[in-house]
Amino acid sequence: MPAVADSTTYLELSEEGAGAHKFYEVRHLGSEVTVSYGRIGDRGQVRTTRFATPEKAAAAASRKVAEKVRKGYAPAVRGVRQRRPVTRREIVSTRSTARQAPVLWRFRSGAPAFGVFVGEDRAWVGNQAGDVYTLTHDGDVTSRFGLPDGVKCIVADDFWIYAGCDDGRVYDLSGKVPHVAYEIAEDVDIYWLDIHDGGLGVSDARGGVTLIDHEDEYQWRRSGRGSSAWMVRCDDDGVFHGDSYGVSMYGADDGTPVWSAHTDGAVLFGWQEADEVFAGTSRGWVHRLAKADGTSRGRYRCDAPVFSCATSPDGRYVFAGDNHSSVYCFAADGTRLWKLGTGCGSAYSMQYRDERLYLVTTDGSLACVDASESAVRDAEGGHLPQTADVKAGSLERVTPRTSAEAVPVSAAVPADGVVVECVQDGARTRVRVVSPGYDAAWHVQFPKDIRVPGARYVVTEVRESGRGGFYRARGDIRRLV
């Protein structure tokens, strides 16, 4: 018998600064063509198609290779390019000499923690072991997600909650199961992330900032005036970027530089309110800058490098955490109101809500501090509340899936959600709404890892983006079969 034709072509696309770091492999074996694709260093997705004859299979394989070459892919050797570099801040164990803060409860997540977000009914904490826990404001643990790599940060974008991880993926945690929402090039050493109306801002080790749209497509990249960009914050008008030089603003649409402000020390953390951004620096300052033009509206002096900062929504108070396990509160005019010790390490991130200051720390704790005037006054006098030690119990670790739960078509009634469909659009798989009452030409922001051309899904809700032009899927996702 004649030998069965067997040929394999391996291609890669890796563009500096453009967010692309992918592979595409085509194997032709007899009447079958197997395509593997994904991020360099991963196994990726695999699809096999059978053709009527080996000749037709060979022609299909050639077309697939030619299409990718036209898009910039080039022949490569698997394994030559290295996986993503990962930078983590040095763990500081210096104990604060200040009086102890009034900690109401503390939850030990099990590893140093960067990520925190506090919403109306829950607090989220993510650590370097990839665990994300949710807790009530009173400290009851309600759920646990298990992500594949260390959590860089947790950000909220309207109704959506995202966790950015060291593996370069950003996971949507808005439903019962985590799904991949964005993927960032393997060669980008991510420092921080922020998302606004579906647009992802990424700051990196080289001092650059990149904007990626809701379809995970590269929009623009700019190099800052320094390196080690630990700050990125996004809003309707721009992207605010902090590095070793200071803070800069770039236009949201095209990355046009708007202003740049030098800071006293390298920026280690950034916070934003409606009209102002705040930058904590390596020389112990928190700078308060106007979003419109970068002018200084205040400075706040700490006794050591500032790892994190936050404000009350009315701007009355400014909070900071240093690398000596102390937290500070300042009045808007710069007056230091108090300095207290966390008792559980340095605060890598923080958020203030309803007279409580939530800290995630170097020892992996999520600590809830009573920041009311009376509680602080009592703490300064040596009178502290009894700190509740919160336990997680035996919660199931919910991990990401590469497929959606399947349900019969007959089970999906109009009241049960919105139906969407995956369609092939050139090399991209897009998602559009099928249910009536929506613009069928608009794309839907939808998890990347479960898209299958031709498949239909029912989602809890679909909402129009703030700027219009596309929809965003929200909640649980089930595939119709």
VOPAGU-2260 file (C-alpha; in pm, 1 decimal, decimal comma):
REM VOPAGU-2260
SITE   aa  ch    i         X         Y         Z
SITE  MET   A    0       0,0       0,0       0,0
SITE  PRO   A    1     127,9     351,8     -72,0
SITE  ALA   A    2     242,7     554,3     228,1
SITE  VAL   A    3      -8,9     798,5     372,7
SITE  ALA   A    4      98,1    1159,3     314,2
SITE  ASP   A    5     198,2    1325,4     640,9
SITE  SER   A    6     316,1    1685,8     658,5
SITE  THR   A    7     320,4    1943,0     939,2
SITE  THR   A    8     364,9    2321,3     917,9
SITE  TYR   A    9     424,2    2517,4    1237,7
SITE  LEU   A   10     385,4    2899,1    1234,1
SITE  GLU   A   11     411,8    3174,2    1492,6
SITE  LEU   A   12     301,0    3536,7    1514,0
SITE  SER   A   13     486,9    3741,2    1775,6
SITE  GLU   A   14     473,0    4118,5    1732,5
SITE  GLU   A   15     659,7    4345,2    1972,9
SITE  GLY   A   16     414,0    4556,1    2171,3
SITE  ALA   A   17     111,9    4448,2    1967,6
SITE  GLY   A   18     -22,6    4188,7    2207,7
SITE  ALA   A   19      21,7    3905,7    1952,6
SITE  HIS   A   20     211,7    3596,1    2064,1
SITE  LYS   A   21      39,7    3300,5    1899,4
SITE  PHE   A   22     110,4    2975,8    1718,4
SITE  TYR   A   23     -75,4    2795,3    1440,2
SITE  GLU   A   24       6,7    2439,5    1333,4
SITE  VAL   A   25    -143,3    2250,3    1039,9
SITE  ARG   A   26     -94,4    1874,6    1006,5
SITE  HIS   A   27    -206,4    1691,0     692,7
SITE  LEU   A   28    -235,8    1313,2     736,0
SITE  GLY   A   29    -414,8    1128,7     457,3
SITE  SER   A   30    -770,1    1263,9     430,7
SITE  GLU   A   31    -752,8    1450,6     761,6
SITE  VAL   A   32    -631,7    1801,0     847,1
SITE  THR   A   33    -563,3    1880,6    1212,9
SITE  VAL   A   34    -523,9    2244,1    1314,5
SITE  SER   A   35    -375,8    2344,6    1652,1
SITE  TYR   A   36    -366,4    2707,5    1761,2
SITE  GLY   A   37    -333,2    2922,2    2070,1
SITE  ARG   A   38     -82,7    3113,4    2278,9
SITE  ILE   A   39     283,7    3021,5    2241,5
SITE  GLY   A   40     377,7    2784,4    2521,6
SITE  ASP   A   41      24,8    2644,2    2565,0
SITE  ARG   A   42    -124,9    2329,4    2415,8
SITE  GLY   A   43    -396,6    2541,3    2258,3
SITE  GLN   A   44    -712,2    2422,0    2086,4
SITE  VAL   A   45    -715,6    2130,5    1841,4
SITE  ARG   A   46    -963,5    2070,1    1558,4
SITE  THR   A   47    -961,6    1787,0    1303,1
SITE  THR   A   48   -1152,3    1787,8     972,5
SITE  ARG   A   49   -1195,4    1487,9     741,7
SITE  PHE   A   50   -1211,3    1541,9     362,7
SITE  ALA   A   51   -1335,5    1321,5      76,6
SITE  THR   A   52    -985,1    1257,5     -60,9
SITE  PRO   A   53    -622,4    1313,0      45,6
SITE  GLU   A   54    -589,2    1560,6    -240,2
SITE  LYS   A   55    -872,9    1776,2    -108,3
SITE  ALA   A   56    -723,9    1756,9     240,1
SITE  ALA   A   57    -384,0    1869,8     106,7
SITE  ALA   A   58    -543,1    2163,5     -75,0
SITE  ALA   A   59    -731,0    2269,2     241,5
SITE  ALA   A   60    -411,8    2248,1     447,5
SITE  SER   A   61    -226,3    2465,4     195,5
SITE  ARG   A   62    -503,0    2725,8     200,9
SITE  LYS   A   63    -494,8    2745,8     582,4
SITE  VAL   A   64    -117,5    2794,2     586,0
SITE  ALA   A   65    -130,0    3057,5     312,3
SITE  GLU   A   66    -404,2    3248,7     492,8
SITE  LYS   A   67    -197,2    3268,6     812,2
SITE  VAL   A   68     119,0    3370,7     626,4
SITE  ARG   A   69     -73,9    3658,7     469,5
SITE  LYS   A   70    -169,4    3768,8     821,9
SITE  GLY   A   71     194,7    3783,4     931,6
SITE  TYR   A   72     258,7    3434,3    1067,4
SITE  ALA   A   73     599,2    3287,7     983,6
SITE  PRO   A   74     759,2    2941,0    1003,9
SITE  ALA   A   75     917,9    2874,6    1342,9
SITE  VAL   A   76    1050,5    2598,8    1566,8
SITE  ARG   A   77     823,3    2501,0    1853,3
SITE  GLY   A   78     975,1    2569,4    2196,1
SITE  VAL   A   79    1230,5    2832,5    2093,9
SITE  ARG   A   80    1037,1    3132,3    2223,6
SITE  GLN   A   81    1019,8    3155,0    2600,8
SITE  ARG   A   82     717,1    3190,9    2823,0
SITE  ARG   A   83     613,8    3515,6    2983,7
SITE  PRO   A   84     842,3    3677,6    3242,7
SITE  VAL   A   85     664,7    3744,8    3571,7
SITE  THR   A   86     757,8    4018,2    3818,5
SITE  ARG   A   87     624,6    4021,8    4171,8
SITE  ARG   A   88     688,7    4279,7    4435,0
SITE  GLU   A   89     931,5    4192,1    4709,1
SITE  ILE   A   90     757,4    4066,8    5020,6
SITE  VAL   A   91     824,4    4307,4    5307,1
SITE  SER   A   92     790,3    4169,4    5657,7
SITE  THR   A   93     885,2    4481,5    5855,6
SITE  ARG   A   94     642,1    4527,4    6140,7
SITE  SER   A   95     484,9    4866,1    6201,3
SITE  THR   A   96     582,6    5049,0    6520,3
SITE  ALA   A   97     250,2    5236,3    6520,5
SITE  ARG   A   98     -43,8    5140,0    6737,9
SITE  GLN   A   99    -264,1    4862,7    6604,6
SITE  ALA   A  100    -551,3    4953,5    6371,2
SITE  PRO   A  101    -906,1    4850,7    6474,1
SITE  VAL   A  102    -938,0    4537,4    6259,1
SITE  LEU   A  103   -1292,9    4400,9    6271,9
SITE  TRP   A  104   -1215,1    4073,8    6094,8
SITE  ARG   A  105    -932,4    3911,6    5904,9
SITE  PHE   A  106    -935,3    3634,8    5645,7
SITE  ARG   A  107    -611,6    3453,6    5563,0
SITE  SER   A  108    -625,6    3356,1    5196,9
SITE  GLY   A  109    -316,2    3135,2    5210,5
SITE  ALA   A  110     -70,2    3334,3    4994,2
SITE  PRO   A  111      40,5    3698,1    4948,4
SITE  ALA   A  112    -248,3    3893,9    4800,8
SITE  PHE   A  113    -256,1    4177,1    4542,7
SITE  GLY   A  114    -617,8    4185,0    4430,1
SITE  VAL   A  115    -913,5    4339,7    4609,8
SITE  PHE   A  116   -1249,0    4480,1    4509,4
SITE  VAL   A  117   -1536,4    4572,2    4740,7
SITE  GLY   A  118   -1883,2    4598,6    4588,2
SITE  GLU   A  119   -2227,9    4661,8    4728,5
SITE  ASP   A  120   -2267,9    4317,1    4881,7
SITE  ARG   A  121   -1933,9    4135,3    4852,7
SITE  ALA   A  122   -1560,0    4178,3    4887,1
SITE  TRP   A  123   -1319,3    3995,4    4655,0
SITE  VAL   A  124    -961,4    3895,2    4733,5
SITE  GLY   A  125    -714,6    3724,7    4496,4
SITE  ASN   A  126    -373,3    3584,4    4588,5
SITE  GLN   A  127     -53,2    3458,6    4426,3
SITE  ALA   A  128    -171,1    3098,2    4449,8
SITE  GLY   A  129    -451,0    3179,6    4203,8
SITE  ASP   A  130    -728,5    3166,3    4464,0
SITE  VAL   A  131   -1007,1    3424,1    4454,1
SITE  TYR   A  132   -1250,0    3433,0    4746,7
SITE  THR   A  133   -1567,5    3633,0    4793,0
SITE  LEU   A  134   -1684,9    3745,2    5136,7
SITE  THR   A  135   -1972,4    3943,9    5275,9
SITE  HIS   A  136   -1895,4    4279,7    5436,0
SITE  ASP   A  137   -1922,2    4104,4    5772,2
SITE  GLY   A  138   -1656,1    3851,1    5676,0
SITE  ASP   A  139   -1851,1    3538,5    5577,5
SITE  VAL   A  140   -1680,1    3348,7    5293,4
SITE  THR   A  141   -1932,6    3280,3    5016,8
SITE  SER   A  142   -1738,3    3137,0    4720,3
SITE  ARG   A  143   -1396,0    3036,9    4591,5
SITE  PHE   A  144   -1251,7    3044,8    4240,3
SITE  GLY   A  145    -931,0    2865,9    4142,5
SITE  LEU   A  146    -736,5    3034,6    3860,4
SITE  PRO   A  147    -432,6    2878,3    3687,7
SITE  ASP   A  148    -176,9    3138,4    3803,8
SITE  GLY   A  149    -115,0    3416,1    4054,9
SITE  VAL   A  150    -371,2    3697,3    4063,9
SITE  LYS   A  151    -220,7    4037,4    3972,8
SITE  CYS   A  152    -529,6    4244,3    4045,1
SITE  ILE   A  153    -908,4    4241,5    4061,5
SITE  VAL   A  154   -1096,8    4516,1    3879,6
SITE  ALA   A  155   -1462,9    4602,1    3836,7
SITE  ASP   A  156   -1614,7    4737,2    3516,3
SITE  ASP   A  157   -1975,9    4826,0    3583,5
SITE  PHE   A  158   -2144,8    4488,5    3655,1
SITE  TRP   A  159   -1842,1    4278,7    3555,4
SITE  ILE   A  160   -1562,5    4156,6    3783,4
SITE  TYR   A  161   -1227,5    4061,1    3629,1
SITE  ALA   A  162    -911,8    3902,0    3767,9
SITE  GLY   A  163    -583,4    3958,8    3584,5
SITE  CYS   A  164    -331,7    3677,4    3631,2
SITE  ASP   A  165      38,0    3613,7    3585,8
SITE  ASP   A  166     -40,8    3377,8    3294,9
SITE  GLY   A  167    -140,8    3682,8    3089,3
SITE  ARG   A  168    -509,2    3601,3    3089,5
SITE  VAL   A  169    -788,1    3811,4    3233,3
SITE  TYR   A  170   -1076,4    3605,6    3370,5
SITE  ASP   A  171   -1439,8    3715,1    3391,2
SITE  LEU   A  172   -1571,6    3617,9    3735,3
SITE  SER   A  173   -1921,7    3756,4    3684,5
SITE  GLY   A  174   -2085,4    3413,1    3646,0
SITE  LYS   A  175   -2068,9    3089,1    3838,0
SITE  VAL   A  176   -1766,0    2969,5    3637,3
SITE  PRO   A  177   -1457,3    3178,2    3539,9
SITE  HIS   A  178   -1399,7    3230,4    3167,8
SITE  VAL   A  179   -1113,4    3389,6    2972,1
SITE  ALA   A  180   -1207,2    3741,2    2861,2
SITE  TYR   A  181    -867,4    3867,0    2736,0
SITE  GLU   A  182    -526,3    3724,4    2652,2
SITE  ILE   A  183    -208,5    3933,4    2659,9
SITE  ALA   A  184     111,7    3857,5    2466,5
SITE  GLU   A  185     345,0    3612,7    2638,3
SITE  ASP   A  186     643,4    3848,5    2616,3
SITE  VAL   A  187     472,3    4129,8    2809,7
SITE  ASP   A  188     573,5    4139,4    3176,3
SITE  ILE   A  189     242,4    4265,2    3316,5
SITE  TYR   A  190     249,2    4492,4    3619,9
SITE  TRP   A  191    -110,9    4615,9    3642,8
SITE  LEU   A  192    -445,4    4608,7    3461,2
SITE  ASP   A  193    -762,9    4814,1    3445,3
SITE  ILE   A  194   -1083,2    4776,7    3241,3
SITE  HIS   A  195   -1334,4    5042,5    3144,3
SITE  ASP   A  196   -1638,7    4979,1    2923,1
SITE  GLY   A  197   -1473,1    4666,1    2787,5
SITE  GLY   A  198   -1139,3    4834,6    2704,8
SITE  LEU   A  199    -839,7    4673,4    2877,7
SITE  GLY   A  200    -541,6    4886,8    2980,9
SITE  VAL   A  201    -212,2    4707,3    3055,8
SITE  SER   A  202      98,0    4861,3    3214,2
SITE  ASP   A  203     424,4    4667,7    3204,1
SITE  ALA   A  204     781,2    4628,3    3327,6
SITE  ARG   A  205     927,5    4834,3    3042,9
SITE  GLY   A  206     714,4    5133,1    3134,0
SITE  GLY   A  207     473,3    5087,4    2846,9
SITE  VAL   A  208      95,1    5102,1    2836,9
SITE  THR   A  209    -126,5    4911,2    2593,2
SITE  LEU   A  210    -497,5    4934,1    2521,0
SITE  ILE   A  211    -691,5    4628,2    2402,3
SITE  ASP   A  212   -1056,1    4645,8    2296,0
SITE  HIS   A  213   -1358,2    4436,2    2396,5
SITE  GLU   A  214   -1280,5    4178,8    2123,9
SITE  ASP   A  215    -928,8    4132,2    2263,5
SITE  GLU   A  216    -780,3    4319,4    1966,2
SITE  TYR   A  217    -479,3    4548,9    1999,3
SITE  GLN   A  218    -561,7    4920,9    1971,2
SITE  TRP   A  219    -243,4    5110,1    2058,9
SITE  ARG   A  220      69,6    5108,1    2272,2
SITE  ARG   A  221     275,5    5393,6    2412,8
SITE  SER   A  222     609,3    5398,3    2593,1
SITE  GLY   A  223     621,9    5604,4    2909,0
SITE  ARG   A  224     908,7    5827,4    3017,5
SITE  GLY   A  225    1026,9    5572,8    3272,5
SITE  SER   A  226    1011,3    5199,3    3348,7
SITE  SER   A  227     828,6    4969,8    3592,7
SITE  ALA   A  228     474,6    5093,6    3529,1
SITE  TRP   A  229     273,9    4987,8    3835,0
SITE  MET   A  230     -18,7    5217,9    3759,7
SITE  VAL   A  231    -288,6    5211,9    3493,1
SITE  ARG   A  232    -639,2    5355,3    3534,8
SITE  CYS   A  233    -895,1    5406,6    3258,2
SITE  ASP   A  234   -1206,7    5617,8    3204,6
SITE  ASP   A  235   -1414,0    5752,0    2913,8
SITE  ASP   A  236   -1159,9    6019,5    2824,9
SITE  GLY   A  237    -822,6    5857,1    2874,7
SITE  VAL   A  238    -573,3    5613,4    3018,7
SITE  PHE   A  239    -369,5    5726,2    3320,7
SITE  HIS   A  240     -30,0    5561,4    3341,3
SITE  GLY   A  241     228,0    5575,6    3618,9
SITE  ASP   A  242     592,8    5463,2    3597,2
SITE  SER   A  243     932,7    5548,4    3746,2
SITE  TYR   A  244     910,1    5903,2    3602,4
SITE  GLY   A  245     559,3    5998,9    3705,4
SITE  VAL   A  246     202,1    5998,4    3575,3
SITE  SER   A  247      89,0    6054,6    3216,1
SITE  MET   A  248    -245,6    6069,3    3043,1
SITE  TYR   A  249    -315,7    5929,6    2695,6
SITE  GLY   A  250    -631,9    5972,6    2488,1
SITE  ALA   A  251    -857,6    5669,0    2510,2
SITE  ASP   A  252    -926,0    5644,8    2135,8
SITE  ASP   A  253    -577,6    5657,0    1986,9
SITE  GLY   A  254    -326,4    5693,4    2270,9
SITE  THR   A  255    -240,2    6055,5    2191,5
SITE  PRO   A  256     -27,8    6201,1    2478,4
SITE  VAL   A  257    -232,1    6459,7    2670,7
SITE  TRP   A  258     -14,6    6552,4    2968,9
SITE  SER   A  259     271,0    6424,6    3185,2
SITE  ALA   A  260     348,8    6507,7    3548,5
SITE  HIS   A  261     672,6    6421,9    3729,3
SITE  THR   A  262     632,2    6269,2    4075,7
SITE  ASP   A  263     860,2    6264,0    4377,8
SITE  GLY   A  264     968,5    5900,4    4345,8
SITE  ALA   A  265     863,3    5612,0    4121,9
SITE  VAL   A  266     491,7    5540,5    4106,4
SITE  LEU   A  267     407,9    5214,0    4285,3
SITE  PHE   A  268      27,7    5230,9    4285,6
SITE  GLY   A  269    -255,2    5430,5    4133,0
SITE  TRP   A  270    -611,4    5515,3    4228,4
SITE  GLN   A  271    -877,0    5722,8    4053,5
SITE  GLU   A  272   -1193,5    5914,1    4127,4
SITE  ALA   A  273   -1419,5    6096,8    3881,8
SITE  ASP   A  274   -1196,1    6403,5    3831,5
SITE  GLU   A  275    -864,6    6307,8    3994,4
SITE  VAL   A  276    -597,2    6041,0    3999,7
SITE  PHE   A  277    -379,0    5948,9    4298,2
SITE  ALA   A  278     -28,8    5802,7    4277,7
SITE  GLY   A  279     165,6    5646,5    4565,6
SITE  THR   A  280     543,9    5665,0    4524,1
SITE  SER   A  281     867,6    5503,4    4635,6
SITE  ARG   A  282     964,5    5814,7    4832,0
SITE  GLY   A  283     662,3    5804,3    5058,3
SITE  TRP   A  284     431,2    6047,8    4882,3
SITE  VAL   A  285      78,1    6025,1    4752,5
SITE  HIS   A  286      25,7    6274,8    4470,0
SITE  ARG   A  287    -323,1    6406,6    4387,7
SITE  LEU   A  288    -354,2    6518,2    4024,4
SITE  ALA   A  289    -633,8    6669,7    3817,0
SITE  LYS   A  290    -739,8    6438,8    3535,3
SITE  ALA   A  291    -797,0    6729,5    3298,2
SITE  ASP   A  292    -441,0    6864,6    3289,4
SITE  GLY   A  293    -225,5    6683,7    3547,5
SITE  THR   A  294    -193,1    6981,7    3781,4
SITE  SER   A  295    -122,5    6904,0    4146,3
SITE  ARG   A  296    -414,3    6928,9    4386,9
SITE  GLY   A  297    -233,2    6798,6    4692,4
SITE  ARG   A  298      45,4    6582,5    4835,2
SITE  TYR   A  299      35,7    6346,8    5132,7
SITE  ARG   A  300     348,6    6244,6    5321,1
SITE  CYS   A  301     405,0    5892,7    5455,8
SITE  ASP   A  302     710,6    5764,3    5645,1
SITE  ALA   A  303     805,7    5489,6    5395,5
SITE  PRO   A  304     744,7    5387,8    5032,1
SITE  VAL   A  305     373,9    5372,9    4947,7
SITE  PHE   A  306     249,9    5035,3    4825,0
SITE  SER   A  307    -117,4    5134,2    4791,4
SITE  CYS   A  308    -361,5    5420,9    4825,5
SITE  ALA   A  309    -734,6    5492,6    4812,7
SITE  THR   A  310    -982,5    5768,8    4888,6
SITE  SER   A  311   -1330,8    5817,5    5023,4
SITE  PRO   A  312   -1575,2    5889,3    4738,5
SITE  ASP   A  313   -1631,1    6247,0    4855,0
SITE  GLY   A  314   -1256,4    6319,8    4852,4
SITE  ARG   A  315   -1262,0    6407,8    5222,0
SITE  TYR   A  316   -1011,5    6137,3    5317,5
SITE  VAL   A  317    -701,6    5996,5    5147,7
SITE  PHE   A  318    -562,4    5661,9    5265,3
SITE  ALA   A  319    -223,2    5501,9    5207,5
SITE  GLY   A  320     -36,4    5184,5    5298,7
SITE  ASP   A  321     343,4    5175,1    5325,7
SITE  ASN   A  322     592,8    4890,2    5302,9
SITE  HIS   A  323     638,3    4887,8    5681,6
SITE  SER   A  324     288,2    4749,9    5750,8
SITE  SER   A  325     135,8    5088,1    5840,1
SITE  VAL   A  326    -179,1    5253,8    5707,5
SITE  TYR   A  327    -244,2    5628,2    5705,1
SITE  CYS   A  328    -540,5    5861,0    5679,4
SITE  PHE   A  329    -508,6    6222,4    5560,3
SITE  ALA   A  330    -751,0    6509,0    5532,1
SITE  ALA   A  331    -793,8    6652,3    5183,2
SITE  ASP   A  332    -562,7    6944,5    5265,2
SITE  GLY   A  333    -270,7    6709,3    5347,3
SITE  THR   A  334    -306,1    6697,3    5725,5
SITE  ARG   A  335    -215,8    6353,4    5859,7
SITE  LEU   A  336    -505,7    6237,6    6076,2
SITE  TRP   A  337    -365,2    5903,1    6188,6
SITE  LYS   A  338    -113,4    5625,6    6131,0
SITE  LEU   A  339    -180,6    5272,3    6256,1
SITE  GLY   A  340     -30,8    4924,3    6208,2
SITE  THR   A  341    -212,7    4656,3    6012,3
SITE  GLY   A  342     -90,6    4363,9    6223,7
SITE  CYS   A  343     -87,3    4145,4    5911,8
SITE  GLY   A  344     177,9    4282,1    5675,3
SITE  SER   A  345     200,9    4561,4    5421,0
SITE  ALA   A  346    -108,5    4653,9    5220,7
SITE  TYR   A  347     -52,0    4573,7    4853,5
SITE  SER   A  348    -399,8    4707,1    4765,9
SITE  MET   A  349    -684,1    4876,3    4949,4
SITE  GLN   A  350   -1035,5    5010,9    4908,6
SITE  TYR   A  351   -1253,3    5228,9    5130,8
SITE  ARG   A  352   -1627,4    5174,5    5161,0
SITE  ASP   A  353   -1883,9    5287,3    5419,9
SITE  GLU   A  354   -1631,3    5386,4    5688,8
SITE  ARG   A  355   -1437,7    5063,3    5645,8
SITE  LEU   A  356   -1094,3    5021,7    5490,5
SITE  TYR   A  357   -1033,7    4684,3    5324,8
SITE  LEU   A  358    -668,2    4579,7    5290,1
SITE  VAL   A  359    -501,4    4288,1    5111,5
SITE  THR   A  360    -154,7    4224,8    5243,8
SITE  THR   A  361     183,3    4061,2    5205,8
SITE  ASP   A  362      85,4    3777,2    5439,3
SITE  GLY   A  363    -221,8    3700,7    5228,4
SITE  SER   A  364    -483,2    3854,2    5453,8
SITE  LEU   A  365    -796,6    4044,2    5364,8
SITE  ALA   A  366    -841,6    4271,4    5666,8
SITE  CYS   A  367   -1144,9    4488,5    5736,0
SITE  VAL   A  368   -1046,9    4799,5    5935,2
SITE  ASP   A  369   -1305,3    5014,5    6112,4
SITE  ALA   A  370   -1205,2    5357,8    5981,1
SITE  SER   A  371   -1475,2    5554,7    6161,8
SITE  GLU   A  372   -1354,1    5848,0    6373,2
SITE  SER   A  373   -1468,3    5689,9    6698,7
SITE  ALA   A  374   -1301,2    5354,7    6628,9
SITE  VAL   A  375    -972,8    5520,8    6530,4
SITE  ARG   A  376    -982,2    5739,9    6840,9
SITE  ASP   A  377   -1031,7    5429,8    7057,3
SITE  ALA   A  378    -747,4    5248,6    6879,9
SITE  GLU   A  379    -510,1    5537,9    6937,4
SITE  GLY   A  380    -597,6    5508,9    7305,2
SITE  GLY   A  381    -519,0    5137,2    7304,2
SITE  HIS   A  382    -879,4    5010,7    7295,7
SITE  LEU   A  383    -935,2    4764,2    7012,7
SITE  PRO   A  384   -1226,7    4549,8    6900,3
SITE  GLN   A  385   -1198,4    4172,6    6915,8
SITE  THR   A  386   -1076,7    4072,7    6567,7
SITE  ALA   A  387   -1274,8    3786,3    6417,0
SITE  ASP   A  388   -1055,2    3522,9    6252,6
SITE  VAL   A  389   -1248,8    3419,3    5939,3
SITE  LYS   A  390   -1217,8    3065,4    5801,4
SITE  ALA   A  391   -1296,8    2952,6    5447,7
SITE  GLY   A  392   -1423,6    2609,2    5539,3
SITE  SER   A  393   -1444,4    2338,8    5271,8
SITE  LEU   A  394   -1560,7    2545,4    4976,4
SITE  GLU   A  395   -1531,5    2392,3    4630,8
SITE  ARG   A  396   -1259,3    2553,9    4417,0
SITE  VAL   A  397   -1441,9    2651,7    4096,8
SITE  THR   A  398   -1194,8    2649,6    3806,9
SITE  PRO   A  399   -1218,4    2785,3    3449,0
SITE  ARG   A  400   -1372,2    2565,4    3181,8
SITE  THR   A  401   -1316,5    2555,8    2806,8
SITE  SER   A  402   -1676,9    2460,4    2736,8
SITE  ALA   A  403   -2015,8    2577,4    2855,6
SITE  GLU   A  404   -2281,2    2375,7    3030,4
SITE  ALA   A  405   -2506,4    2214,4    2769,8
SITE  VAL   A  406   -2885,4    2249,1    2786,6
SITE  PRO   A  407   -3157,1    2135,2    2543,4
SITE  VAL   A  408   -3291,0    2399,8    2307,4
SITE  SER   A  409   -3638,3    2329,7    2443,3
SITE  ALA   A  410   -3524,4    2442,0    2790,4
SITE  ALA   A  411   -3447,1    2795,3    2674,0
SITE  VAL   A  412   -3758,2    3010,1    2691,6
SITE  PRO   A  413   -3753,6    3389,4    2641,0
SITE  ALA   A  414   -3764,2    3451,3    3016,8
SITE  ASP   A  415   -3460,8    3230,2    3061,6
SITE  GLY   A  416   -3211,3    3468,0    2900,6
SITE  VAL   A  417   -3079,1    3593,1    2568,3
SITE  VAL   A  418   -2968,9    3368,3    2280,2
SITE  VAL   A  419   -2642,9    3446,0    2101,3
SITE  GLU   A  420   -2458,7    3269,0    1819,4
SITE  CYS   A  421   -2092,5    3224,0    1725,4
SITE  VAL   A  422   -2015,5    3306,1    1362,0
SITE  GLN   A  423   -1691,2    3274,8    1166,7
SITE  ASP   A  424   -1565,3    3610,8    1038,7
SITE  GLY   A  425   -1243,5    3545,1     848,3
SITE  ALA   A  426    -985,6    3430,3    1102,2
SITE  ARG   A  427   -1199,1    3549,5    1396,6
SITE  THR   A  428   -1494,2    3387,0    1568,9
SITE  ARG   A  429   -1746,0    3657,5    1653,5
SITE  VAL   A  430   -2063,9    3647,3    1859,3
SITE  ARG   A  431   -2395,0    3813,4    1770,7
SITE  VAL   A  432   -2736,8    3826,2    1936,5
SITE  VAL   A  433   -3008,8    3604,0    1789,6
SITE  SER   A  434   -3293,7    3699,5    2023,8
SITE  PRO   A  435   -3530,0    3970,0    1892,3
SITE  GLY   A  436   -3497,6    4330,5    1999,6
SITE  TYR   A  437   -3120,0    4360,0    1950,1
SITE  ASP   A  438   -2901,1    4491,3    1666,7
SITE  ALA   A  439   -2787,4    4176,3    1484,8
SITE  ALA   A  440   -2488,8    4363,7    1332,7
SITE  TRP   A  441   -2331,3    4435,9    1669,6
SITE  HIS   A  442   -2073,6    4198,4    1814,7
SITE  VAL   A  443   -2100,5    4065,6    2168,8
SITE  GLN   A  444   -1814,8    4064,6    2418,1
SITE  PHE   A  445   -1812,1    3696,5    2504,4
SITE  PRO   A  446   -1559,1    3456,3    2664,4
SITE  LYS   A  447   -1280,4    3357,5    2427,3
SITE  ASP   A  448   -1226,4    3003,6    2548,2
SITE  ILE   A  449   -1574,8    2861,8    2478,4
SITE  ARG   A  450   -1649,6    3004,4    2131,4
SITE  VAL   A  451   -1741,6    2736,9    1875,2
SITE  PRO   A  452   -1843,3    2850,9    1523,0
SITE  GLY   A  453   -2209,4    2779,6    1460,7
SITE  ALA   A  454   -2290,6    2715,6    1827,3
SITE  ARG   A  455   -2570,9    2896,6    2006,7
SITE  TYR   A  456   -2571,4    2991,2    2372,9
SITE  VAL   A  457   -2820,1    3132,1    2619,3
SITE  VAL   A  458   -2678,2    3394,8    2854,3
SITE  THR   A  459   -2832,9    3553,7    3161,3
SITE  GLU   A  460   -2824,6    3903,5    3018,0
SITE  VAL   A  461   -2684,9    4113,1    2732,0
SITE  ARG   A  462   -2620,6    4483,7    2788,7
SITE  GLU   A  463   -2523,5    4761,2    2551,5
SITE  SER   A  464   -2177,9    4904,7    2615,0
SITE  GLY   A  465   -2154,0    5252,9    2759,2
SITE  ARG   A  466   -2025,5    5403,9    2434,8
SITE  GLY   A  467   -2252,2    5188,7    2216,1
SITE  GLY   A  468   -2158,5    4981,1    1913,2
SITE  PHE   A  469   -2135,2    4642,3    2085,4
SITE  TYR   A  470   -2299,2    4430,4    2353,4
SITE  ARG   A  471   -2157,6    4260,2    2661,2
SITE  ALA   A  472   -2269,5    3920,6    2788,9
SITE  ARG   A  473   -2328,7    3901,3    3162,1
SITE  GLY   A  474   -2387,7    3615,2    3402,5
SITE  ASP   A  475   -2409,3    3242,7    3341,1
SITE  ILE   A  476   -2359,5    3092,9    2993,7
SITE  ARG   A  477   -2510,5    2767,6    2864,3
SITE  ARG   A  478   -2471,8    2607,5    2523,9
SITE  LEU   A  479   -2788,5    2507,1    2339,6
SITE  VAL   A  480   -2781,5    2151,2    2203,2
